[in-house]
Amino acid sequence: MEKKDTDKLVIDHTAYTTRLSPRFVSRKPYEPPVPGKIHSFIPGTVVEILVKPGDKVKEGDDLVILEAMKMKNRLKSHTDGKVVAVNVSTGDRVTKGAVLVEIA
């Protein structure tokens, strides 16, 4: 009998024997979101920055306006706090997942 490239996959405490694709094996592991880091959810261009380091923000406040696919998206704060860092400038092109603003 020939040995196949199989591996065990555990889902809800049940082990399954299966073949895992190279894409599945090399995937990026899940990381829970950090409330103080505002990421771009889509690639685009920073049109306007509405905060600066030291500003106090509340949950729901607008932080950055990001233009993508001819739409202007307002990125909002997920938490109350103080802006620690603004990692972009107006006109910067950003990729999906880039950290734009950090709040503590």
C-alpha positions in Angstrom: 0.0 0.0 0.0 1.3 3.4 -1.0 1.7 6.1 1.7 -0.1 9.3 0.7 0.8 12.8 1.8 -1.8 13.1 4.6 -2.0 15.1 7.7 -4.3 15.5 10.7 -6.6 18.5 10.8 -8.4 19.2 14.1 -11.8 20.9 14.0 -13.8 21.2 17.2 -11.7 18.6 19.0 -12.2 16.1 16.2 -9.2 14.9 14.3 -9.6 14.3 10.6 -7.0 12.6 8.3 -6.8 14.6 5.0 -4.5 16.0 2.4 -3.6 19.7 3.0 -2.8 21.9 0.1 0.5 23.8 0.1 -1.6 27.0 0.1 -3.3 25.9 3.3 -0.1 24.9 5.0 1.7 28.2 4.2 -1.3 30.4 5.1 -0.8 33.3 7.6 -2.1 32.3 11.0 -5.1 34.3 12.4 -4.3 37.2 14.7 -7.1 38.8 16.6 -7.4 42.5 15.9 -5.7 45.0 18.2 -8.2 47.7 19.2 -5.6 50.5 19.3 -4.2 49.9 15.8 -6.2 51.3 12.9 -5.5 49.3 9.7 -6.5 50.0 6.1 -9.1 47.5 5.1 -8.4 48.1 1.4 -5.5 49.4 -0.7 -5.8 53.1 -1.4 -4.4 56.6 -1.1 -4.5 58.7 2.1 -6.5 61.9 1.2 -6.7 63.5 4.6 -5.5 62.9 8.1 -7.9 64.2 10.7 -5.8 63.6 13.9 -2.3 64.2 15.1 -0.2 62.6 17.8 -1.5 63.7 21.3 -5.1 64.2 20.2 -7.7 62.5 22.4 -10.3 60.5 20.4 -13.5 58.7 21.3 -14.9 55.5 19.8 -16.5 56.4 16.4 -14.4 59.5 15.7 -13.0 59.9 12.2 -9.3 59.5 11.9 -8.2 59.2 8.3 -9.9 59.6 4.9 -8.8 56.9 2.5 -9.6 57.0 -1.2 -10.0 53.6 -2.9 -11.9 52.8 -6.2 -13.0 56.5 -6.5 -14.7 56.4 -3.1 -13.6 58.2 0.0 -13.7 56.0 3.1 -13.7 57.4 6.6 -11.7 55.2 9.0 -13.0 55.5 12.5 -11.6 54.9 15.9 -12.5 51.5 17.5 -11.7 52.7 21.0 -11.4 55.7 23.3 -7.8 56.9 23.9 -5.0 59.2 22.9 -3.4 59.1 19.4 0.2 57.8 19.9 1.4 57.7 16.3 0.2 58.6 12.8 2.2 56.3 10.4 1.1 57.9 7.1 1.1 61.3 5.4 -1.4 62.8 3.0 -0.9 61.4 -0.5 0.7 58.1 0.7 -0.4 55.0 -1.1 -1.1 52.2 1.4 -1.6 48.4 1.1 -4.4 46.4 2.7 -3.6 45.8 6.4 -1.1 48.7 6.8 -1.2 50.3 10.2 -2.3 53.9 9.7 -2.9 55.2 13.3 -2.0 53.9 16.7 -4.1 54.7 19.8 -3.3 54.0 23.4 
